Amino acid sequence: MLREDLGEAGRIREENAELRARVAALEKALAERSDGRAPDGAALDRAAPDDAALNGAGSAGAHTPLDGLPTAVPAVVYWRLDGTVTRWNDAAERMFGWSAGEAVGRRLADLVAADPVSPAAARAFEFTREESRFAATASEARTKEGNALVCRWTYAVLRDDRSEAREIAAIVDDTGDQRRRERTVHGRYQMLLQLVDNARSSIFVKDIAGRYVFVNRAYAQSLQKHVVELIGSDDREGPMPTEVAELLAEKEREVIAGGQLMQFEEVLPIGDDRLHYFTVKFPIHDEHGEPIGLGGIVTEITTLKRAEAERAALQEEIIAGQQAALRELSTPLIPLADGVVAMPLVGTIDSGRAEQIMETLLSGITRQGAHTAILDITGVRAVDTHVANALTRTARAAQLLGTRVVLTGVRPEVAQTLVTLGVDLSGITTLSTLQSGIAHALRHARR
């Protein structure tokens, strides 16, 4: 029995020794991998995932497999000018090891051993939220477990309604691992490239000399070029007509000289056509505020402008038709009997309507062969010099065609106004009501 026990103990000791040797080998391989070397001394493939990615989530300061990918949410931290953390997302927890519950309400320096943005630097950040501008700084930091990090803090300062600096919002990147840093930069570049390449607008960046540094796919397609064919060239070297290239260069010099974003519509002669564009151009500055290039977003709106022109023309036709219909309604000519017509007038008579009254009455007299025309002003709101002159001119014109004119609806106040104004109504019969005017005209018709 004792021999069996000793044999079992020996076997366990051998298994433990083998396990310890295996652990030591794994630790050595991990150390060599962390140094950028494979266990056999060969350089590691930069595209290979790191151990934390292979093993999923790790200890404090380790990264998940999503870190560095273009669609991964970066670490985001908000803190007030006194250093108190107000927001701490999951990526910040993975980077520094502190949970949001542990971090919010504590000072940033106590959590990460860093104070990357001083209150003076925050107050000096004078860009408004609408500008979406950032500043950047780098600092050493530490995780919850004391691991050292080198962090890049890309930050903006958020302000309250009184424009006072309220808190600092930062995107934090771990820049200590060169391989991870390169993968993050490349991933974000690819994400932005896919974003602009799928835009319908033409997007480009030029250097200060006007040479293309970047163009998106839509812009290259509009010029029937491959993207790479445009890089390093300017508009004078491309397929654009010389006069178009000169127009663009002049406008871009104006944008760079002004130092501000400009939005405008432009019409460019392309071939036998004239194309309309809505253009946004803006200078690109270096960290010292000096212009180093120009960016542009150009959207063709030719179809839209043509549709607007067609719609405006159609609208003008509709308005003209409505005005004609209103004129007919506002100056109706009513045949009462053979040779007798009546025109009841309602509302205000302006110069345009006075001309319409005369035109309608004269054409109606000629068409109807009328010998008597009744102008009823019962519904005219006010009779002044302008209205009186319009009526007398219309009556004189009708008399020249051999037509008698009867003016009805002359109320006492209207009669007083006409006398005060000294209106010459000789040759015009005036009656108080339309009924009396119709009776008068019919008596003359029977004769």
C-alpha positions as CSV (number, residue, x, y, z in Angstrom):
1,M,0.0,0.0,0.0
2,L,2.8,2.4,0.9
3,R,4.5,1.6,-2.4
4,E,1.4,2.5,-4.3
5,D,1.1,5.8,-2.5
6,L,4.8,6.7,-3.2
7,G,4.3,5.8,-6.9
8,E,1.2,8.0,-7.1
9,A,3.1,10.9,-5.4
10,G,6.0,10.6,-7.9
11,R,3.6,10.7,-10.8
12,I,1.9,13.9,-9.5
13,R,5.4,15.5,-9.0
14,E,6.3,14.7,-12.6
15,E,3.1,16.1,-14.0
16,N,3.6,19.3,-11.9
17,A,7.1,19.7,-13.2
18,E,5.9,19.3,-16.8
19,L,3.2,21.9,-16.2
20,R,5.7,24.4,-14.7
21,A,8.0,23.9,-17.7
22,R,5.0,24.5,-20.1
23,V,4.1,27.7,-18.2
24,A,7.7,28.9,-18.3
25,A,7.8,28.3,-22.1
26,L,4.6,30.1,-22.6
27,E,5.8,33.1,-20.5
28,K,9.0,33.2,-22.5
29,A,7.1,33.1,-25.8
30,L,4.8,35.9,-24.6
31,A,7.7,38.1,-23.6
32,E,9.4,37.6,-26.9
33,R,6.1,38.3,-28.7
34,S,5.7,41.5,-26.7
35,D,9.2,42.6,-27.9
36,G,8.2,42.2,-31.5
37,R,10.1,38.9,-32.0
38,A,8.8,35.4,-32.7
39,P,10.1,32.6,-30.3
40,D,12.6,31.5,-33.0
41,G,13.9,35.1,-33.3
42,A,12.1,35.9,-36.5
43,A,10.2,39.2,-36.8
44,L,6.5,39.0,-36.1
45,D,4.1,39.8,-39.0
46,R,2.7,43.3,-38.3
47,A,-0.7,42.2,-39.4
48,A,-0.9,39.4,-36.8
49,P,-3.2,40.0,-33.9
50,D,-1.7,40.6,-30.5
51,D,-2.2,38.2,-27.5
52,A,-4.9,40.2,-26.0
53,A,-6.9,40.0,-29.2
54,L,-6.3,36.3,-29.4
55,N,-7.5,35.8,-25.8
56,G,-10.4,38.2,-25.9
57,A,-10.7,40.6,-23.0
58,G,-7.6,40.8,-20.8
59,S,-6.5,42.4,-17.6
60,A,-6.7,46.1,-16.9
61,G,-5.0,48.0,-19.7
62,A,-5.5,45.2,-22.3
63,H,-7.5,45.9,-25.4
64,T,-10.4,44.0,-26.9
65,P,-10.3,42.6,-30.5
66,L,-12.4,45.7,-31.6
67,D,-9.7,48.2,-30.7
68,G,-8.0,49.8,-33.7
69,L,-10.7,48.7,-36.1
70,P,-12.3,51.6,-38.1
71,T,-15.8,51.1,-36.6
72,A,-14.6,50.7,-33.0
73,V,-15.8,53.4,-30.7
74,P,-12.7,55.1,-29.3
75,A,-12.1,55.9,-25.6
76,V,-14.0,59.1,-24.7
77,V,-13.5,61.0,-21.5
78,Y,-15.2,64.2,-20.3
79,W,-13.9,66.2,-17.3
80,R,-14.5,69.7,-15.8
81,L,-11.8,72.3,-15.6
82,D,-11.2,71.3,-11.9
83,G,-10.4,67.8,-13.2
84,T,-13.6,66.0,-12.1
85,V,-14.6,63.3,-14.6
86,T,-18.2,63.6,-15.9
87,R,-18.2,60.9,-18.6
88,W,-16.3,57.7,-19.1
89,N,-17.3,55.2,-21.8
90,D,-16.6,51.5,-22.1
91,A,-13.5,52.0,-24.3
92,A,-12.0,54.2,-21.6
93,E,-12.7,51.4,-19.1
94,R,-10.9,48.9,-21.4
95,M,-8.0,51.2,-21.8
96,F,-7.5,52.3,-18.2
97,G,-9.2,49.6,-16.2
98,W,-11.5,51.8,-14.2
99,S,-15.3,51.3,-14.7
100,A,-17.6,54.3,-15.4
101,G,-19.0,53.9,-11.9
102,E,-15.5,54.2,-10.4
103,A,-14.3,57.0,-12.6
104,V,-17.2,59.5,-12.8
105,G,-17.0,62.0,-10.0
106,R,-13.2,61.5,-9.3
107,R,-10.3,63.6,-10.5
108,L,-8.8,62.5,-13.8
109,A,-5.3,62.9,-12.4
110,D,-6.1,60.4,-9.6
111,L,-7.3,57.8,-12.1
112,V,-4.7,58.0,-14.8
113,A,-1.9,59.9,-13.2
114,A,-2.1,62.6,-15.9
115,D,-3.6,66.1,-16.3
116,P,-3.3,66.5,-20.1
117,V,-5.1,69.8,-20.5
118,S,-4.5,72.6,-18.1
119,P,-7.3,75.1,-17.3
120,A,-5.3,77.8,-19.1
121,A,-5.1,75.7,-22.3
122,A,-8.8,75.0,-22.0
123,R,-9.7,78.7,-21.8
124,A,-7.4,79.4,-24.7
125,F,-9.4,77.0,-26.9
126,E,-11.8,79.6,-28.3
127,F,-13.5,77.7,-31.0
128,T,-17.3,77.3,-30.8
129,R,-19.1,74.0,-30.8
130,E,-20.4,74.6,-34.3
131,E,-16.9,74.7,-35.7
132,S,-16.2,71.1,-34.5
133,R,-12.5,72.0,-34.1
134,F,-10.0,69.9,-32.0
135,A,-6.7,70.4,-30.3
136,A,-4.3,67.5,-29.4
137,T,-1.7,66.8,-26.7
138,A,0.2,63.8,-25.6
139,S,1.1,62.6,-22.1
140,E,2.1,59.6,-20.1
141,A,-0.6,57.9,-18.1
142,R,-1.2,54.8,-16.0
143,T,-3.9,52.1,-15.8
144,K,-5.7,51.0,-12.7
145,E,-3.1,48.3,-12.2
146,G,-0.2,50.7,-12.7
147,N,0.7,49.9,-16.2
148,A,2.3,52.8,-18.1
149,L,0.6,54.1,-21.2
150,V,1.5,56.9,-23.7
151,C,-1.7,58.6,-24.7
152,R,-2.8,61.1,-27.3
153,W,-5.7,63.3,-26.1
154,T,-7.6,64.9,-29.0
155,Y,-9.9,67.3,-27.2
156,A,-12.4,70.1,-27.6
157,V,-13.7,72.5,-24.9
158,L,-17.5,72.6,-24.5
159,R,-19.0,75.9,-23.3
160,D,-22.2,76.9,-21.6
161,D,-24.8,79.5,-22.7
162,R,-22.5,82.3,-21.4
163,S,-19.6,81.0,-23.5
164,E,-17.7,80.0,-20.3
165,A,-15.6,76.9,-20.6
166,R,-17.7,74.1,-19.0
167,E,-15.9,70.9,-19.6
168,I,-13.2,69.2,-21.7
169,A,-14.2,66.3,-24.1
170,A,-11.4,64.1,-25.3
171,I,-10.9,61.1,-27.6
172,V,-8.0,59.1,-26.1
173,D,-5.6,56.8,-28.1
174,D,-2.9,54.6,-26.7
175,T,0.1,55.5,-28.9
176,G,2.7,53.5,-27.0
177,D,2.2,50.4,-29.2
178,Q,3.5,51.4,-32.7
179,R,1.8,48.4,-34.4
180,R,-1.6,49.2,-32.8
181,R,-1.1,52.9,-33.6
182,E,-0.4,52.2,-37.2
183,R,-3.4,49.9,-37.4
184,T,-5.7,52.5,-35.8
185,V,-4.5,55.3,-38.1
186,H,-4.9,53.0,-41.2
187,G,-8.3,51.8,-40.1
188,R,-9.6,55.4,-39.6
189,Y,-8.1,56.4,-42.9
190,Q,-9.9,53.5,-44.6
191,M,-13.2,54.5,-42.9
192,L,-12.9,58.1,-44.0
193,L,-12.0,57.0,-47.5
194,Q,-15.0,54.8,-47.8
195,L,-17.2,57.6,-46.4
196,V,-16.1,60.2,-49.0
197,D,-15.9,57.7,-51.8
198,N,-19.5,56.8,-51.4
199,A,-20.6,60.5,-51.4
200,R,-22.4,61.8,-54.4
201,S,-20.6,65.1,-54.3
202,S,-17.1,65.6,-55.7
203,I,-14.6,66.0,-52.8
204,F,-11.0,67.1,-53.2
205,V,-8.0,68.6,-51.4
206,K,-5.3,70.7,-53.1
207,D,-2.0,71.9,-51.9
208,I,-1.2,75.7,-51.8
209,A,0.1,75.4,-55.4
210,G,-3.3,74.0,-56.6
211,R,-2.1,70.4,-57.1
212,Y,-4.4,67.6,-56.1
213,V,-3.5,65.8,-52.9
214,F,-6.7,63.9,-52.6
215,V,-9.8,63.3,-54.7
216,N,-12.8,61.0,-54.1
217,R,-14.2,58.5,-56.6
218,A,-17.1,60.8,-57.6
219,Y,-14.7,63.6,-58.6
220,A,-12.5,61.3,-60.6
221,Q,-15.5,59.8,-62.4
222,S,-16.8,63.3,-63.3
223,L,-13.5,63.9,-65.1
224,Q,-13.5,60.3,-66.5
225,K,-10.1,59.6,-64.8
226,H,-8.8,57.2,-62.3
227,V,-8.1,58.7,-58.9
228,V,-4.4,58.1,-59.1
229,E,-4.2,60.0,-62.4
230,L,-5.3,63.2,-60.7
231,I,-2.9,63.1,-57.7
232,G,-0.1,65.6,-58.1
233,S,-1.7,67.3,-61.2
234,D,-3.5,70.7,-61.3
235,D,-6.6,71.7,-63.3
236,R,-4.5,73.0,-66.2
237,E,-3.0,69.6,-66.8
238,G,-6.3,67.8,-66.7
239,P,-9.2,67.5,-69.1
240,M,-10.8,70.8,-68.1
241,P,-10.9,73.6,-70.7
242,T,-8.3,76.3,-70.0
243,E,-11.0,79.0,-69.4
244,V,-12.7,76.7,-66.8
245,A,-9.4,76.0,-65.1
246,E,-8.6,79.7,-64.9
247,L,-12.1,80.5,-63.4
248,L,-11.6,77.8,-60.7
249,A,-8.0,78.9,-59.9
250,E,-9.2,82.5,-59.5
251,K,-12.0,81.5,-57.1
252,E,-9.6,79.3,-55.1
253,R,-7.1,82.1,-54.7
254,E,-9.9,84.3,-53.3
255,V,-10.9,81.5,-50.8
256,I,-7.3,81.1,-49.5
257,A,-6.8,84.9,-49.3
258,G,-10.0,85.4,-47.4
259,G,-9.2,82.6,-45.0
260,Q,-12.8,81.6,-44.6
261,L,-15.2,79.0,-45.9
262,M,-17.1,80.1,-49.0
263,Q,-20.4,78.7,-50.4
264,F,-21.6,79.7,-53.8
265,E,-23.3,78.6,-57.0
266,E,-21.3,78.6,-60.2
267,V,-22.1,77.9,-63.8
268,L,-19.2,76.4,-65.8
269,P,-19.1,75.8,-69.6
270,I,-18.4,72.1,-70.1
271,G,-18.4,71.1,-73.7
272,D,-21.5,72.4,-75.4
273,D,-23.4,72.6,-72.2
274,R,-23.5,74.9,-69.2
275,L,-23.5,73.0,-65.9
276,H,-24.6,74.4,-62.5
277,Y,-22.8,73.5,-59.3
278,F,-23.2,74.3,-55.6
279,T,-19.7,74.6,-54.3
280,V,-18.2,74.7,-50.8
281,K,-14.5,75.6,-50.7
282,F,-12.4,76.3,-47.6
283,P,-8.7,76.9,-46.8
284,I,-6.8,74.2,-44.9
285,H,-4.5,75.6,-42.2
286,D,-1.5,74.1,-40.4
287,E,-1.2,74.2,-36.6
288,H,0.1,77.8,-36.7
289,G,-2.9,79.0,-38.7
290,E,-1.0,79.3,-42.0
291,P,-2.8,78.2,-45.2
292,I,-1.3,75.0,-46.6
293,G,-4.0,74.0,-49.0
294,L,-7.7,74.1,-50.0
295,G,-10.6,71.7,-49.7
296,G,-13.7,71.5,-51.8
297,I,-17.1,69.8,-51.9
298,V,-18.8,70.3,-55.3
299,T,-22.4,69.1,-56.0
300,E,-23.8,69.3,-59.5
301,I,-27.3,70.9,-59.4
302,T,-27.9,71.3,-63.2
303,T,-31.0,69.0,-63.1
304,L,-32.3,70.8,-60.1
305,K,-31.8,74.3,-61.6
306,R,-33.5,73.2,-64.8
307,A,-36.4,71.8,-62.9
308,E,-36.6,75.0,-60.9
309,A,-36.6,77.1,-64.1
310,E,-39.4,74.9,-65.6
311,R,-41.4,75.2,-62.4
312,A,-41.0,79.0,-62.4
313,A,-42.1,79.2,-66.0
314,L,-45.1,77.1,-65.3
315,Q,-45.9,79.1,-62.2
316,E,-45.8,82.3,-64.3
317,E,-48.2,80.8,-66.8
318,I,-50.5,79.8,-64.0
319,I,-50.3,83.3,-62.4
320,A,-50.9,85.0,-65.8
321,G,-54.0,82.7,-66.4
322,Q,-55.3,83.5,-62.9
323,Q,-54.8,87.2,-63.4
324,A,-56.7,87.0,-66.7
325,A,-59.5,85.2,-65.1
326,L,-59.6,87.7,-62.2
327,R,-59.7,90.5,-64.7
328,E,-62.6,89.0,-66.5
329,L,-64.4,88.5,-63.2
330,S,-63.6,92.0,-62.0
331,T,-64.8,93.7,-65.2
332,P,-67.7,91.6,-66.4
333,L,-69.7,92.9,-69.5
334,I,-73.3,91.8,-69.4
335,P,-75.6,92.1,-72.5
336,L,-79.0,93.2,-71.4
337,A,-80.8,93.6,-74.7
338,D,-80.0,94.2,-78.3
339,G,-77.6,97.1,-78.4
340,V,-77.5,97.5,-74.6
341,V,-74.6,96.3,-72.3
342,A,-73.9,96.8,-68.7
343,M,-70.6,96.7,-66.7
344,P,-71.1,96.6,-62.9
345,L,-67.9,97.7,-61.1
346,V,-67.0,96.5,-57.6
347,G,-64.0,97.2,-55.3
348,T,-61.0,99.5,-55.9
349,I,-60.1,100.9,-59.2
350,D,-56.3,101.3,-59.8
351,S,-54.5,102.2,-63.0
352,G,-54.2,98.6,-64.2
353,R,-57.8,97.9,-63.6
354,A,-58.9,101.2,-65.2
355,E,-57.1,100.2,-68.4
356,Q,-58.8,96.7,-68.2
357,I,-62.2,98.4,-67.8
358,M,-61.7,100.5,-70.9
359,E,-60.3,97.6,-73.0
360,T,-63.2,95.3,-72.0
361,L,-65.9,97.9,-72.5
362,L,-64.6,99.0,-76.0
363,S,-64.1,95.5,-77.2
364,G,-67.6,94.5,-75.9
365,I,-69.3,97.5,-77.6
366,T,-67.7,96.6,-80.9
367,R,-68.5,92.9,-80.6
368,Q,-72.1,93.5,-79.4
369,G,-72.8,96.5,-81.7
370,A,-74.1,98.3,-78.6
371,H,-75.6,101.8,-78.8
372,T,-75.9,102.1,-75.0
373,A,-73.4,101.1,-72.3
374,I,-74.2,101.3,-68.5
375,L,-71.3,101.7,-66.1
376,D,-72.6,100.9,-62.6
377,I,-70.4,102.2,-59.7
378,T,-72.6,101.1,-56.8
379,G,-69.9,98.7,-55.6
380,V,-67.0,101.1,-56.0
381,R,-65.6,101.7,-52.5
382,A,-64.4,105.3,-53.0
383,V,-64.5,107.8,-55.8
384,D,-61.5,110.1,-56.0
385,T,-59.7,112.0,-58.8
386,H,-58.1,108.8,-60.1
387,V,-61.5,106.9,-60.3
388,A,-63.3,109.9,-61.8
389,N,-60.7,110.4,-64.5
390,A,-60.8,106.6,-65.3
391,L,-64.6,106.8,-65.7
392,T,-64.6,109.9,-67.9
393,R,-61.8,108.6,-70.1
394,T,-63.8,105.3,-70.6
395,A,-67.0,107.2,-71.3
396,R,-65.2,109.5,-73.9
397,A,-63.7,106.5,-75.6
398,A,-67.2,104.8,-75.8
399,Q,-68.7,108.0,-77.2
400,L,-66.1,108.0,-80.0
401,L,-67.6,104.7,-81.1
402,G,-71.1,106.2,-81.2
403,T,-72.2,104.7,-77.9
404,R,-74.2,106.5,-75.3
405,V,-72.8,106.1,-71.7
406,V,-75.1,105.9,-68.7
407,L,-73.4,106.2,-65.3
408,T,-75.5,104.6,-62.5
409,G,-75.0,104.1,-58.7
410,V,-74.2,107.7,-58.1
411,R,-74.9,108.1,-54.4
412,P,-75.3,111.5,-52.8
413,E,-71.7,111.5,-51.4
414,V,-70.4,110.4,-54.8
415,A,-72.2,113.2,-56.5
416,Q,-70.8,115.7,-54.0
417,T,-67.3,114.3,-54.6
418,L,-67.6,114.6,-58.4
419,V,-68.8,118.2,-58.1
420,T,-66.0,119.1,-55.7
421,L,-63.4,117.5,-58.0
422,G,-64.9,119.5,-61.0
423,V,-65.3,116.3,-63.1
424,D,-66.7,117.1,-66.5
425,L,-69.6,114.7,-67.1
426,S,-71.1,116.4,-70.1
427,G,-72.6,113.9,-72.5
428,I,-72.9,111.3,-69.8
429,T,-76.3,110.4,-68.3
430,T,-76.1,109.9,-64.6
431,L,-78.7,108.0,-62.6
432,S,-78.9,106.9,-58.9
433,T,-79.6,103.2,-59.4
434,L,-78.8,100.4,-61.9
435,Q,-82.5,99.7,-62.3
436,S,-83.2,103.2,-63.5
437,G,-80.3,103.0,-65.8
438,I,-81.6,99.8,-67.4
439,A,-85.0,101.3,-67.8
440,H,-83.5,104.4,-69.4
441,A,-81.5,102.3,-71.8
442,L,-84.4,100.1,-72.8
443,R,-86.6,103.1,-73.6
444,H,-83.9,104.4,-75.9
445,A,-83.6,100.9,-77.4
446,R,-87.4,100.8,-78.2
447,R,-87.1,104.2,-80.0
